[in-house]
Amino acid sequence: MQSQWTLDPVPAAAQPACLAPPSPRGINLAAAVRDACAAWWQALLTRRAGRQAAVALSDLDDHLLRDVGAPGWLLQETQVLREIEQNRLAHWLRT
């Protein structure tokens, strides 16, 4: 069985630029840009992992998800995915 998706801790490259040693001119622009890109990438990976979890669990019933202790955002996301699928099927049946 494959392991589940996990969210990695913030990598060292995503540390705020204020913690980096200052450059001789006072501002380390390259480090600030690198840190901003790393934070953006980490946020993208977090959203993607959440979406994958919602898709994987969308077939489960809300009661079962509550029983296993799923967070509220996951319950809402799976409900949205179920409604989208129901609307898609209803539209297909009407045509």
N, CA, C and O atoms as CSV, one atom per row, in Angstrom:
chain,resi,resn,atom,element,x,y,z
A,1,MET,N,N,0.834,-1.174,0.000
A,1,MET,CA,C,0.000,0.000,0.000
A,1,MET,C,C,0.881,1.240,0.000
A,1,MET,O,O,1.868,1.312,0.732
A,2,GLN,N,N,0.522,2.198,-0.814
A,2,GLN,CA,C,1.316,3.413,-0.890
A,2,GLN,C,C,1.015,4.302,0.304
A,2,GLN,O,O,-0.086,4.282,0.855
A,3,SER,N,N,2.010,5.076,0.690
A,3,SER,CA,C,1.793,5.989,1.805
A,3,SER,C,C,0.906,7.147,1.366
A,3,SER,O,O,0.820,7.462,0.179
A,4,GLN,N,N,0.264,7.759,2.313
A,4,GLN,CA,C,-0.622,8.876,2.031
A,4,GLN,C,C,0.190,10.140,1.782
A,4,GLN,O,O,1.380,10.204,2.092
A,5,TRP,N,N,-0.474,11.143,1.216
A,5,TRP,CA,C,0.181,12.422,0.982
A,5,TRP,C,C,0.447,13.088,2.317
A,5,TRP,O,O,-0.388,13.067,3.221
A,6,THR,N,N,1.604,13.669,2.422
A,6,THR,CA,C,1.932,14.414,3.624
A,6,THR,C,C,2.448,15.776,3.213
A,6,THR,O,O,2.981,15.954,2.117
A,7,LEU,N,N,2.283,16.724,4.098
A,7,LEU,CA,C,2.778,18.063,3.847
A,7,LEU,C,C,4.133,18.198,4.519
A,7,LEU,O,O,4.266,18.002,5.727
A,8,ASP,N,N,5.130,18.531,3.725
A,8,ASP,CA,C,6.476,18.683,4.263
A,8,ASP,C,C,6.563,19.972,5.065
A,8,ASP,O,O,5.854,20.935,4.772
A,9,PRO,N,N,7.422,19.996,6.069
A,9,PRO,CA,C,7.631,21.260,6.780
A,9,PRO,C,C,8.266,22.279,5.840
A,9,PRO,O,O,8.785,21.925,4.781
A,10,VAL,N,N,8.220,23.512,6.230
A,10,VAL,CA,C,8.762,24.575,5.389
A,10,VAL,C,C,10.248,24.333,5.177
A,10,VAL,O,O,10.992,24.187,6.147
A,11,PRO,N,N,10.697,24.288,3.914
A,11,PRO,CA,C,12.119,24.048,3.662
A,11,PRO,C,C,12.963,25.229,4.138
A,11,PRO,O,O,12.467,26.335,4.353
A,12,ALA,N,N,14.234,24.954,4.292
A,12,ALA,CA,C,15.142,25.996,4.776
A,12,ALA,C,C,15.177,27.189,3.828
A,12,ALA,O,O,15.397,28.319,4.263
A,13,ALA,N,N,14.959,26.945,2.525
A,13,ALA,CA,C,14.990,28.038,1.558
A,13,ALA,C,C,13.804,28.978,1.736
A,13,ALA,O,O,13.843,30.113,1.260
A,14,ALA,N,N,12.747,28.526,2.414
A,14,ALA,CA,C,11.559,29.361,2.584
A,14,ALA,C,C,11.614,30.185,3.862
A,14,ALA,O,O,10.620,30.812,4.226
A,15,GLN,N,N,12.748,30.201,4.548
A,15,GLN,CA,C,12.877,31.039,5.733
A,15,GLN,C,C,12.760,32.501,5.316
A,15,GLN,O,O,13.211,32.860,4.228
A,16,PRO,N,N,12.177,33.341,6.137
A,16,PRO,CA,C,12.032,34.756,5.777
A,16,PRO,C,C,13.381,35.402,5.523
A,16,PRO,O,O,14.390,35.034,6.126
A,17,ALA,N,N,13.381,36.368,4.624
A,17,ALA,CA,C,14.625,37.045,4.262
A,17,ALA,C,C,15.194,37.827,5.434
A,17,ALA,O,O,16.397,38.085,5.483
A,18,CYS,N,N,14.327,38.214,6.395
A,18,CYS,CA,C,14.832,38.988,7.526
A,18,CYS,C,C,15.759,38.149,8.405
A,18,CYS,O,O,16.540,38.711,9.172
A,19,LEU,N,N,15.693,36.811,8.310
A,19,LEU,CA,C,16.570,35.955,9.096
A,19,LEU,C,C,17.903,35.696,8.403
A,19,LEU,O,O,18.846,35.199,9.020
A,20,ALA,N,N,17.974,36.033,7.126
A,20,ALA,CA,C,19.225,35.845,6.386
A,20,ALA,C,C,20.216,36.935,6.815
A,20,ALA,O,O,19.814,38.047,7.158
A,21,PRO,N,N,21.495,36.609,6.792
A,21,PRO,CA,C,22.469,37.644,7.153
A,21,PRO,C,C,22.409,38.793,6.149
A,21,PRO,O,O,22.323,38.553,4.944
A,22,PRO,N,N,22.453,40.029,6.624
A,22,PRO,CA,C,22.340,41.165,5.707
A,22,PRO,C,C,23.556,41.275,4.806
A,22,PRO,O,O,24.673,40.926,5.187
A,23,SER,N,N,23.311,41.764,3.614
A,23,SER,CA,C,24.409,41.983,2.678
A,23,SER,C,C,25.110,43.285,3.047
A,23,SER,O,O,24.605,44.052,3.867
A,24,PRO,N,N,26.244,43.532,2.460
A,24,PRO,CA,C,26.958,44.772,2.791
A,24,PRO,C,C,26.125,46.019,2.474
A,24,PRO,O,O,26.294,47.051,3.124
A,25,ARG,N,N,25.240,45.937,1.497
A,25,ARG,CA,C,24.417,47.090,1.147
A,25,ARG,C,C,23.156,47.175,2.003
A,25,ARG,O,O,22.438,48.172,1.928
A,26,GLY,N,N,22.868,46.159,2.810
A,26,GLY,CA,C,21.730,46.209,3.708
A,26,GLY,C,C,20.543,45.372,3.252
A,26,GLY,O,O,19.819,44.847,4.097
A,27,ILE,N,N,20.317,45.228,1.952
A,27,ILE,CA,C,19.174,44.477,1.449
A,27,ILE,C,C,19.682,43.341,0.563
A,27,ILE,O,O,20.473,43.556,-0.356
A,28,ASN,N,N,19.221,42.156,0.851
A,28,ASN,CA,C,19.603,40.994,0.059
A,28,ASN,C,C,18.432,40.676,-0.859
A,28,ASN,O,O,17.599,39.834,-0.523
A,29,LEU,N,N,18.352,41.326,-1.997
A,29,LEU,CA,C,17.229,41.209,-2.917
A,29,LEU,C,C,17.112,39.800,-3.478
A,29,LEU,O,O,16.005,39.277,-3.599
A,30,ALA,N,N,18.219,39.185,-3.818
A,30,ALA,CA,C,18.168,37.826,-4.374
A,30,ALA,C,C,17.593,36.846,-3.357
A,30,ALA,O,O,16.815,35.963,-3.717
A,31,ALA,N,N,17.969,36.997,-2.101
A,31,ALA,CA,C,17.446,36.105,-1.061
A,31,ALA,C,C,15.960,36.352,-0.848
A,31,ALA,O,O,15.203,35.411,-0.610
A,32,ALA,N,N,15.534,37.613,-0.932
A,32,ALA,CA,C,14.116,37.926,-0.752
A,32,ALA,C,C,13.284,37.334,-1.886
A,32,ALA,O,O,12.199,36.805,-1.645
A,33,VAL,N,N,13.774,37.416,-3.099
A,33,VAL,CA,C,13.059,36.841,-4.245
A,33,VAL,C,C,13.028,35.324,-4.119
A,33,VAL,O,O,11.990,34.704,-4.352
A,34,ARG,N,N,14.153,34.724,-3.755
A,34,ARG,CA,C,14.206,33.276,-3.571
A,34,ARG,C,C,13.231,32.826,-2.482
A,34,ARG,O,O,12.536,31.823,-2.644
A,35,ASP,N,N,13.180,33.559,-1.384
A,35,ASP,CA,C,12.277,33.212,-0.288
A,35,ASP,C,C,10.814,33.344,-0.707
A,35,ASP,O,O,9.982,32.513,-0.340
A,36,ALA,N,N,10.505,34.377,-1.467
A,36,ALA,CA,C,9.128,34.564,-1.942
A,36,ALA,C,C,8.734,33.436,-2.889
A,36,ALA,O,O,7.614,32.932,-2.818
A,37,CYS,N,N,9.634,33.041,-3.764
A,37,CYS,CA,C,9.347,31.938,-4.687
A,37,CYS,C,C,9.182,30.620,-3.930
A,37,CYS,O,O,8.300,29.825,-4.254
A,38,ALA,N,N,10.013,30.388,-2.939
A,38,ALA,CA,C,9.905,29.155,-2.157
A,38,ALA,C,C,8.601,29.124,-1.366
A,38,ALA,O,O,7.973,28.071,-1.255
A,39,ALA,N,N,8.190,30.257,-0.817
A,39,ALA,CA,C,6.926,30.304,-0.073
A,39,ALA,C,C,5.744,30.088,-1.013
A,39,ALA,O,O,4.785,29.405,-0.654
A,40,TRP,N,N,5.804,30.666,-2.216
A,40,TRP,CA,C,4.743,30.468,-3.206
A,40,TRP,C,C,4.656,28.988,-3.593
A,40,TRP,O,O,3.564,28.427,-3.680
A,41,TRP,N,N,5.798,28.370,-3.823
A,41,TRP,CA,C,5.820,26.966,-4.221
A,41,TRP,C,C,5.270,26.081,-3.103
A,41,TRP,O,O,4.524,25.140,-3.374
A,42,GLN,N,N,5.626,26.368,-1.861
A,42,GLN,CA,C,5.126,25.585,-0.734
A,42,GLN,C,C,3.616,25.730,-0.605
A,42,GLN,O,O,2.928,24.751,-0.315
A,43,ALA,N,N,3.087,26.934,-0.813
A,43,ALA,CA,C,1.642,27.149,-0.766
A,43,ALA,C,C,0.949,26.379,-1.888
A,43,ALA,O,O,-0.123,25.811,-1.680
A,44,LEU,N,N,1.553,26.358,-3.071
A,44,LEU,CA,C,0.993,25.611,-4.195
A,44,LEU,C,C,0.950,24.115,-3.887
A,44,LEU,O,O,-0.051,23.456,-4.167
A,45,LEU,N,N,2.009,23.583,-3.323
A,45,LEU,CA,C,2.045,22.167,-2.959
A,45,LEU,C,C,1.018,21.834,-1.880
A,45,LEU,O,O,0.420,20.758,-1.900
A,46,THR,N,N,0.815,22.751,-0.943
A,46,THR,CA,C,-0.164,22.540,0.111
A,46,THR,C,C,-1.574,22.493,-0.460
A,46,THR,O,O,-2.361,21.618,-0.100
A,47,ARG,N,N,-1.900,23.437,-1.356
A,47,ARG,CA,C,-3.225,23.429,-1.993
A,47,ARG,C,C,-3.416,22.172,-2.829
A,47,ARG,O,O,-4.497,21.583,-2.823
A,48,ARG,N,N,-2.387,21.759,-3.542
A,48,ARG,CA,C,-2.486,20.562,-4.382
A,48,ARG,C,C,-2.692,19.313,-3.540
A,48,ARG,O,O,-3.474,18.440,-3.915
A,49,ALA,N,N,-2.002,19.213,-2.407
A,49,ALA,CA,C,-2.168,18.052,-1.526
A,49,ALA,C,C,-3.566,18.018,-0.933
A,49,ALA,O,O,-4.161,16.949,-0.798
A,50,GLY,N,N,-4.092,19.184,-0.580
A,50,GLY,CA,C,-5.460,19.238,-0.073
A,50,GLY,C,C,-6.476,18.833,-1.115
A,50,GLY,O,O,-7.443,18.135,-0.808
A,51,ARG,N,N,-6.268,19.260,-2.328
A,51,ARG,CA,C,-7.181,18.895,-3.421
A,51,ARG,C,C,-7.117,17.390,-3.690
A,51,ARG,O,O,-8.153,16.758,-3.901
A,52,GLN,N,N,-5.921,16.813,-3.683
A,52,GLN,CA,C,-5.786,15.375,-3.895
A,52,GLN,C,C,-6.464,14.582,-2.787
A,52,GLN,O,O,-7.077,13.547,-3.046
A,53,ALA,N,N,-6.357,15.061,-1.566
A,53,ALA,CA,C,-7.020,14.387,-0.450
A,53,ALA,C,C,-8.530,14.446,-0.618
A,53,ALA,O,O,-9.219,13.457,-0.368
A,54,ALA,N,N,-9.055,15.598,-1.041
A,54,ALA,CA,C,-10.501,15.738,-1.230
A,54,ALA,C,C,-10.999,14.832,-2.345
A,54,ALA,O,O,-12.056,14.215,-2.210
A,55,VAL,N,N,-10.268,14.743,-3.431
A,55,VAL,CA,C,-10.671,13.875,-4.541
A,55,VAL,C,C,-10.628,12.414,-4.111
A,55,VAL,O,O,-11.519,11.638,-4.458
A,56,ALA,N,N,-9.604,12.038,-3.363
A,56,ALA,CA,C,-9.488,10.649,-2.932
A,56,ALA,C,C,-10.598,10.258,-1.969
A,56,ALA,O,O,-11.021,9.102,-1.947
A,57,LEU,N,N,-11.072,11.210,-1.172
A,57,LEU,CA,C,-12.087,10.911,-0.166
A,57,LEU,C,C,-13.495,11.313,-0.584
A,57,LEU,O,O,-14.427,11.198,0.212
A,58,SER,N,N,-13.670,11.783,-1.816
A,58,SER,CA,C,-14.981,12.277,-2.235
A,58,SER,C,C,-16.026,11.173,-2.335
A,58,SER,O,O,-17.222,11.466,-2.311
A,59,ASP,N,N,-15.617,9.928,-2.444
A,59,ASP,CA,C,-16.577,8.823,-2.524
A,59,ASP,C,C,-17.110,8.419,-1.156
A,59,ASP,O,O,-18.105,7.699,-1.071
A,60,LEU,N,N,-16.468,8.869,-0.093
A,60,LEU,CA,C,-16.910,8.498,1.242
A,60,LEU,C,C,-18.065,9.390,1.694
A,60,LEU,O,O,-18.158,10.552,1.297
A,61,ASP,N,N,-18.930,8.841,2.514
A,61,ASP,CA,C,-20.081,9.555,3.046
A,61,ASP,C,C,-19.631,10.565,4.105
A,61,ASP,O,O,-18.604,10.378,4.756
A,62,ASP,N,N,-20.417,11.643,4.269
A,62,ASP,CA,C,-20.079,12.658,5.273
A,62,ASP,C,C,-20.022,12.075,6.678
A,62,ASP,O,O,-19.161,12.452,7.473
A,63,HIS,N,N,-20.923,11.168,6.984
A,63,HIS,CA,C,-20.935,10.567,8.325
A,63,HIS,C,C,-19.663,9.763,8.576
A,63,HIS,O,O,-19.110,9.789,9.675
A,64,LEU,N,N,-19.210,9.059,7.565
A,64,LEU,CA,C,-17.982,8.283,7.713
A,64,LEU,C,C,-16.782,9.212,7.874
A,64,LEU,O,O,-15.889,8.946,8.679
A,65,LEU,N,N,-16.766,10.295,7.112
A,65,LEU,CA,C,-15.663,11.244,7.241
A,65,LEU,C,C,-15.641,11.878,8.630
A,65,LEU,O,O,-14.570,12.080,9.202
A,66,ARG,N,N,-16.810,12.192,9.173
A,66,ARG,CA,C,-16.861,12.753,10.532
A,66,ARG,C,C,-16.385,11.721,11.553
A,66,ARG,O,O,-15.705,12.063,12.521
A,67,ASP,N,N,-16.750,10.450,11.329
A,67,ASP,CA,C,-16.340,9.400,12.260
A,67,ASP,C,C,-14.826,9.241,12.319
A,67,ASP,O,O,-14.275,8.965,13.384
A,68,VAL,N,N,-14.154,9.410,11.195
A,68,VAL,CA,C,-12.699,9.266,11.187
A,68,VAL,C,C,-11.996,10.563,11.563
A,68,VAL,O,O,-10.768,10.601,11.649
A,69,GLY,N,N,-12.774,11.639,11.791
A,69,GLY,CA,C,-12.183,12.892,12.258
A,69,GLY,C,C,-11.651,13.791,11.164
A,69,GLY,O,O,-10.655,14.486,11.366
A,70,ALA,N,N,-12.296,13.791,10.005
A,70,ALA,CA,C,-11.859,14.662,8.906
A,70,ALA,C,C,-12.130,16.121,9.274
A,70,ALA,O,O,-13.149,16.419,9.898
A,71,PRO,N,N,-11.235,17.030,8.898
A,71,PRO,CA,C,-11.456,18.442,9.211
A,71,PRO,C,C,-12.624,19.022,8.408
A,71,PRO,O,O,-13.050,18.447,7.406
A,72,GLY,N,N,-13.125,20.152,8.857
A,72,GLY,CA,C,-14.280,20.779,8.224
A,72,GLY,C,C,-14.052,21.151,6.771
A,72,GLY,O,O,-14.952,21.000,5.945
A,73,TRP,N,N,-12.855,21.640,6.446
A,73,TRP,CA,C,-12.602,22.030,5.062
A,73,TRP,C,C,-12.675,20.822,4.136
A,73,TRP,O,O,-13.078,20.948,2.980
A,74,LEU,N,N,-12.286,19.655,4.637
A,74,LEU,CA,C,-12.333,18.456,3.809
A,74,LEU,C,C,-13.778,18.005,3.594
A,74,LEU,O,O,-14.131,17.543,2.509
A,75,LEU,N,N,-14.606,18.138,4.622
A,75,LEU,CA,C,-16.025,17.815,4.464
A,75,LEU,C,C,-16.672,18.715,3.416
A,75,LEU,O,O,-17.435,18.243,2.574
A,76,GLN,N,N,-16.367,20.007,3.470
A,76,GLN,CA,C,-16.936,20.942,2.499
A,76,GLN,C,C,-16.435,20.653,1.090
A,76,GLN,O,O,-17.207,20.676,0.131
A,77,GLU,N,N,-15.159,20.384,0.972
A,77,GLU,CA,C,-14.584,20.133,-0.354
A,77,GLU,C,C,-15.161,18.863,-0.983
A,77,GLU,O,O,-15.445,18.848,-2.180
A,78,THR,N,N,-15.337,17.804,-0.198
A,78,THR,CA,C,-15.914,16.579,-0.741
A,78,THR,C,C,-17.376,16.782,-1.110
A,78,THR,O,O,-17.855,16.202,-2.085
A,79,GLN,N,N,-18.093,17.603,-0.338
A,79,GLN,CA,C,-19.487,17.902,-0.676
A,79,GLN,C,C,-19.560,18.658,-2.001
A,79,GLN,O,O,-20.427,18.373,-2.828
A,80,VAL,N,N,-18.678,19.599,-2.205
A,80,VAL,CA,C,-18.647,20.356,-3.464
A,80,VAL,C,C,-18.352,19.421,-4.631
A,80,VAL,O,O,-18.988,19.518,-5.680
A,81,LEU,N,N,-17.400,18.522,-4.457
A,81,LEU,CA,C,-17.074,17.590,-5.541
A,81,LEU,C,C,-18.259,16.674,-5.862
A,81,LEU,O,O,-18.511,16.375,-7.029
A,82,ARG,N,N,-18.981,16.232,-4.837
A,82,ARG,CA,C,-20.164,15.400,-5.071
A,82,ARG,C,C,-21.240,16.170,-5.821
A,82,ARG,O,O,-21.862,15.630,-6.736
A,83,GLU,N,N,-21.468,17.429,-5.446
A,83,GLU,CA,C,-22.480,18.239,-6.123
A,83,GLU,C,C,-22.103,18.513,-7.566
A,83,GLU,O,O,-22.971,18.503,-8.439
A,84,ILE,N,N,-20.841,18.755,-7.834
A,84,ILE,CA,C,-20.393,18.963,-9.210
A,84,ILE,C,C,-20.655,17.717,-10.045
A,84,ILE,O,O,-21.132,17.808,-11.176
A,85,GLU,N,N,-20.343,16.554,-9.482
A,85,GLU,CA,C,-20.575,15.305,-10.205
A,85,GLU,C,C,-22.064,15.073,-10.433
A,85,GLU,O,O,-22.450,14.626,-11.513
A,86,GLN,N,N,-22.915,15.364,-9.444
A,86,GLN,CA,C,-24.360,15.203,-9.611
A,86,GLN,C,C,-24.892,16.142,-10.677
A,86,GLN,O,O,-25.721,15.739,-11.494
A,87,ASN,N,N,-24.433,17.388,-10.687
A,87,ASN,CA,C,-24.869,18.344,-11.707
A,87,ASN,C,C,-24.415,17.922,-13.099
A,87,ASN,O,O,-25.148,18.086,-14.074
A,88,ARG,N,N,-23.210,17.382,-13.188
A,88,ARG,CA,C,-22.705,16.932,-14.483
A,88,ARG,C,C,-23.559,15.780,-15.011
A,88,ARG,O,O,-23.917,15.751,-16.189
A,89,LEU,N,N,-23.880,14.839,-14.135
A,89,LEU,CA,C,-24.704,13.712,-14.556
A,89,LEU,C,C,-26.131,14.149,-14.894
A,89,LEU,O,O,-26.720,13.652,-15.854
A,90,ALA,N,N,-26.688,15.075,-14.110
A,90,ALA,CA,C,-28.032,15.561,-14.394
A,90,ALA,C,C,-28.076,16.293,-15.725
A,90,ALA,O,O,-29.040,16.150,-16.476
A,91,HIS,N,N,-27.054,17.069,-16.025
A,91,HIS,CA,C,-26.996,17.774,-17.304
A,91,HIS,C,C,-26.874,16.776,-18.451
A,91,HIS,O,O,-27.500,16.955,-19.496
A,92,TRP,N,N,-26.081,15.735,-18.268
A,92,TRP,CA,C,-25.907,14.734,-19.307
A,92,TRP,C,C,-27.209,13.996,-19.561
A,92,TRP,O,O,-27.526,13.688,-20.710
A,93,LEU,N,N,-27.990,13.699,-18.485
A,93,LEU,CA,C,-29.246,12.991,-18.644
A,93,LEU,C,C,-30.319,13.843,-19.305
A,93,LEU,O,O,-31.209,13.312,-19.968
A,94,ARG,N,N,-30.243,15.180,-19.128
A,94,ARG,CA,C,-31.222,16.072,-19.754
A,94,ARG,C,C,-31.025,16.209,-21.239
A,94,ARG,O,O,-31.986,16.461,-21.965
A,95,THR,N,N,-29.801,16.051,-21.716
A,95,THR,CA,C,-29.539,16.275,-23.148
A,95,THR,C,C,-29.763,15.031,-23.961
A,95,THR,O,O,-29.586,15.051,-25.179
